[in-house]
Every structure is written in C-alpha cells, then in structure tokens.
Amino acid sequence: MHWLLAGYMWLFIHRPFEVWPWLGDLRIERVYMLVTLAAWVLAANKGWTSNRVNVAVAGLFGAILIAWILSPIRAQGTKTVEDFAKVGVFYVLLMSCIRDERTLRFILSAFLVCTALYMAHSLREYINGRHVYRMGTARMIGVDSTLGDPNSFAASLVYAFPITIPFWRSIRKRWETWALVGYAGLTCVCVLLTGSRTGLMGLVVAGIVLLMLSRYRWRLLLAAAALAPIVWVSLPADRQTRFLTILDPSVGPANAQASAESREMYFWIALDLWRQSPIVGHGPDSFRHLSGAGQPAHTLYGQVLSEVGLLGFGALAGLVVCVVLNTRDISRCYAGIRWAERTFPFWLSIAICLAMTLLLLLGIGGHNLYRFTWLWYGAFLAIAVRCAQDGQMWGEDYPRVGVEALDCYDEQFEVELTP
C-alpha cells in the first residue's frame, strides 16, 4: 500500500498530467486515486492514528466548507474546495496506512525523491529556455501549472527542504551523504534561479537551522560563509539586482517595488473584506473576485481572514498549536537521552516545526492557506508521535522512553538468557 501512496505523491508533486496534456485527458490522477482507494478498502493491515491533529484538520476543512457553502460567489471557489478535499483524502490514507517508523521513513524518502525529480525536470526545462520574464529578470518556473509560478515553485522547495533533517541525522552509508548533498545543492540552485525573494529568505533561514543542528556546525557555517560570495558572483546580474531589492527596493525596476508594496495594500483590502463577514469570510478564492484586484491576496493572514474568517483563522491556529504540542510529546519521549542518540521521530518533529515556521513566515508575502503541506506535515508528525510512543524503530521493539523502558528491556533480556 505504501508504494501506491508514494506513486500518488509523485503524481501530486510533479503533476505530469499538466506537463503532458494527453495524460490529463486520460484523467490519470483520478484513476490512480480510485485504484489506491480500492486497494485501501481491501487492505487488511490498516488502522487509525489517533492524535489531536485530527481535530484541527477536521476543523480547518469544516471552516473552509462552511465558508464555501455561505459564500456569495460559491461557484468561483468550487475547484479550490475540491482540490483541498483531495488533500484531505490523502491525509486519511496516510493516517490509516503508515503505522511504523520503517514505513514512515520510506514515505518521507519518496517525498524527497518526488521533489528532486520535480526540481530536476524543471531545471532541465529552464536550461532549454523555459522561463518567465518578470520583474526585470528571466525567472525559473516549475514544469506544472498549479504551483509552477516562480514564487510558488520556490516556496514548495523551501517547505520540503527541512524534511532532509532526520535523514542527515541518521546517515548510515556514504551514498546517503552524497544524495542529501545533491538534493540540498539542487534546491539552492532552483530557488536562486526563480528570483523569489521570499524563497531566498526562507532558504537562508532553513539552511542556518540545518547547519546549527549538525555536530560540525561551526565548520559548516564557515564553509557556507566562504562559499556565499562565490555563489553570488556566479548569479546573472539581473538576478543579483532582483535579490538586492530585499535591502534596497530602489535598485530594481519600479514594478518590483510596486509588487512588494501591493502586498501591504492587499492586506488592508483583506481586512476591509473581513469586517463585512468576520465569522466565515466570503469563501475560498473570493479575494481575487471581491477585491477588484483580480489576483490572490499574496498574504496568508489576509487570505485567511477575508476568505474563511475567524472560524478558519482559529482552525489554522489550532493546527499550529497541535504541531507544537506533538513536538513536545516527542521530546518527552526522548527525555534523558542525549541529542546525538535521538532517532528519526525526534528529528522529524524538529523538521516539521521548522517547516511550519516557514509556512507562517513566507505567508507574510504569500497565500499558502490551501497548500497540501499543512495536512501532509501534520500527518507525518502525528505518525512520528505514534512511533516515538510505541518505541518502534524500523519495525523492531526499541526502548527510548526514559529509564523505565530501559529497565524493562534489561529484564526481558535477562529472562531470555535464563536457562
């Protein structure tokens, strides 16, 4: 079953049916999901991971659904609700099929592989001349149309980057090191080529955190500081100018400065819309139609308030709180164990916390409410809590919950050796 889930992840991330239209005509994504659901129904080994995050996810989906039902322009938000419902179905599959650390590690490995293929394909197309010329520079885009915009593409890569943390901390073979180095390098190249300012800032934050978690943190920080000027001079001049506008907007074209200023303007427009319907907002994807701008809100917080109101804002805040509480629960499972000896679930919890922080940080300048990342990462963390509490390590009993668990393990070992 987990191979079917990995296959759907590739379809969802890479979206080949948007790259090659004939696959879209075959409805390959829908057919594949129907086959996966049939296998899920027939599968004997499935259950349910009970976790507080389930309540938060149900609350978020309920808020979006209520806002859509009560929306004055319901038809415009139908596709957004349908797409988010697909993410919800996959969330259920994850929570019912991934029940141990071995399978969780496999699914996360598949997620990184799918993202790497998506990046490599997009980079190949960029080298062959596929890009958009915007804000005075030729910007790399994703091969898909759903999240292929330069800013959305860069954000997808930044949100996926923290998932490498638990793999860095559990390297067993040399090829794993080179694979992770290659993934990190590919991510940096693609984000820089997109010319996304928010993507660059998110990548810097994620990179610093990842380096600080390494046992060789000071060596790596010095190496990164030495490498940064080389990377900078290797960038095209128009890309350098684009990133310099982060510090000095006047060095770039006027439309780049106007783009940055529009985000603040859109936020105030979103607040005006929110005051008209403070509880449930105006419905998914309503901002672009009711604001008169013809574009999304370009800010998570304005998007939430104007489209799903206080109900959705509370549900999203609840999801973030659940992530924090789940991270706390995993940390308690590793109480008394040195950081160097902590295993995959603990480092995954750190990665998910960082990814959620990036979602909120990049949400200042981007509309990411309906991204799959919220639900997928919530599911990954909930399963990690289960693995930590059950003491599962690659499908084998492995004590890691305090001194009492270690004592129980010692007693069991002595009993087995007693003639």
Stockholm file with secondary structure:
# STOCKHOLM 1.0

chainA/1-419         MHWLLAGYMWLFIHRPFEVWPWLGDLRIERVYMLVTLAAWVLAANKGWTSNRVNVAVAGLFGAILIAWILSPIRAQGTKTVEDFAKVGVFYVLLMSCIRDERTLRFILSAFLVCTALYMAHSLREYINGRHVYRMGTARMIGVDSTLGDPNSFAASLVYAFPITIPFWRSIRKRWETWALVGYAGLTCVCVLLTGSRTGLMGLVVAGIVLLMLSRYRWRLLLAAAALAPIVWVSLPADRQTRFLTILDPSVGPANAQASAESREMYFWIALDLWRQSPIVGHGPDSFRHLSGAGQPAHTLYGQVLSEVGLLGFGALAGLVVCVVLNTRDISRCYAGIRWAERTFPFWLSIAICLAMTLLLLLGIGGHNLYRFTWLWYGAFLAIAVRCAQDGQMWGEDYPRVGVEALDCYDEQFEVELTP
#=GR chainA/1-419 SS CHHHHHHHHHHHHHCHHHHSHHHHHTTHHHHHHHHHHHHHHHCSSCCCCCCTHHHHHHHHHHHHHHHHHTCTTGGGGHHHHHHHHHHHHHHHHHHHHCCSHHHHHHHHHHHHHHHHHHHHHHHHHHHTTCCEEETTEEECCCSSSSSCSHHHHHHHHHHHGGGHHHHHTTCCSHHHHHHHHHHHHHHHHHHHHHTCHHHHHHHHHHHHHHHHTSTTHHHHHHHHHHHHHHHHHHSCHHHHHHHHTTTCGGGSCHHHHHHHHHHHHHHHHHHHHHHHSTTTTTCTTCHHHHSSSSSCCSSHHHHHHHHHHHHHHHHHHHHHHHHHHHHHHHHHHTTTSCGGGCCHHHHHHHHHHHHHHHHHHHTTSSCCTTCTHHHHHHHHHHHHHHHHHHTEETTEECCCSHHHHHHHHHHHHHHHHCC
#=GC SS_cons         CHHHHHHHHHHHHHCHHHHSHHHHHTTHHHHHHHHHHHHHHHCSSCCCCCCTHHHHHHHHHHHHHHHHHTCTTGGGGHHHHHHHHHHHHHHHHHHHHCCSHHHHHHHHHHHHHHHHHHHHHHHHHHHTTCCEEETTEEECCCSSSSSCSHHHHHHHHHHHGGGHHHHHTTCCSHHHHHHHHHHHHHHHHHHHHHTCHHHHHHHHHHHHHHHHTSTTHHHHHHHHHHHHHHHHHHSCHHHHHHHHTTTCGGGSCHHHHHHHHHHHHHHHHHHHHHHHSTTTTTCTTCHHHHSSSSSCCSSHHHHHHHHHHHHHHHHHHHHHHHHHHHHHHHHHHTTTSCGGGCCHHHHHHHHHHHHHHHHHHHTTSSCCTTCTHHHHHHHHHHHHHHHHHHTEETTEECCCSHHHHHHHHHHHHHHHHCC
//
